[in-house]
Amino acid sequence: MVIRFVSGVLVAALVLSVAACRSEPTQVAEAPAAAPAADASHEGGHVGARVFFVEPKNGATVKSPVKFVFGNDQVQISPVPQGEVKEARADVGHYHLGVDTDCLSAGTTIPKAEAGATPGSAGSWIHFGTGSNNIEMSLTPGPHKFSVEVGDDLHRAVEGLCETISVTVE
């Protein structure tokens, strides 16, 4: 009698564990969010979106040339359209790297590097209008600050899509 009871419990446990392994998560349908207008303000930010440095990490000590790689969550990175751009596409941007500078205010036009400036010049911004996410550049030894910022097709800073790190170059 005890053997039947124990066998019954084991069979029931086995059936329940197999059923649990086969169950699929419940999916809840969400209402689609309305897309903002192409000329929407950048002051609202992108909820849950972020941009960051994959490498180097904040506080790292690195050797020149330094390789920078950018990443993002919930942001569409795309090349700037060819030709004259008159308005920005909604929810689309590209990277900009600021050298020894902080993030810019939302809606501010990200400045282009001055004529003759080399990548890595202090206070300059490098535009990644091709949609790329990396660069390798030579830097002078010492402490440096870098900001990766997403700009729209008109090179305007997007609210909340900037990160600043500090590194030391040996």
HUBEL-V278472 format. One record per residue. RES is the residue in one letter. BURIAL is 1 if it has 16 or more other ideal C-beta (glycine too) atoms within 10 Angstrom, else 0. Layout:
RES;BURIAL, RES;BURIAL
This chain:
M;0, V;0, I;0, R;0, F;0, V;0, S;0, G;0, V;0, L;0, V;0, A;0, A;0, L;0, V;0, L;0, S;0, V;0, A;0, A;0, C;0, R;0, S;0, E;0, P;0, T;0, Q;0, V;0, A;0, E;0, A;0, P;0, A;0, A;0, A;0, P;0, A;0, A;0, D;0, A;0, S;0, H;1, E;0, G;0, G;0, H;1, V;0, G;0, A;1, R;0, V;1, F;1, F;1, V;0, E;0, P;1, K;0, N;0, G;0, A;0, T;0, V;1, K;0, S;0, P;0, V;1, K;0, F;1, V;0, F;1, G;1, N;1, D;0, Q;0, V;1, Q;0, I;1, S;0, P;0, V;1, P;0, Q;0, G;0, E;0, V;0, K;0, E;0, A;1, R;0, A;0, D;1, V;1, G;1, H;1, Y;1, H;1, L;1, G;1, V;1, D;1, T;1, D;0, C;1, L;1, S;0, A;1, G;0, T;0, T;0, I;1, P;0, K;0, A;1, E;0, A;0, G;0, A;0, T;0, P;1, G;1, S;1, A;0, G;0, S;1, W;1, I;1, H;1, F;1, G;1, T;0, G;0, S;0, N;1, N;0, I;1, E;0, M;1, S;0, L;1, T;0, P;0, G;0, P;0, H;1, K;0, F;1, S;1, V;1, E;1, V;1, G;1, D;1, D;1, L;0, H;1, R;1, A;1, V;1, E;1, G;1, L;1, C;1, E;1, T;0, I;1, S;0, V;1, T;0, V;1, E;0
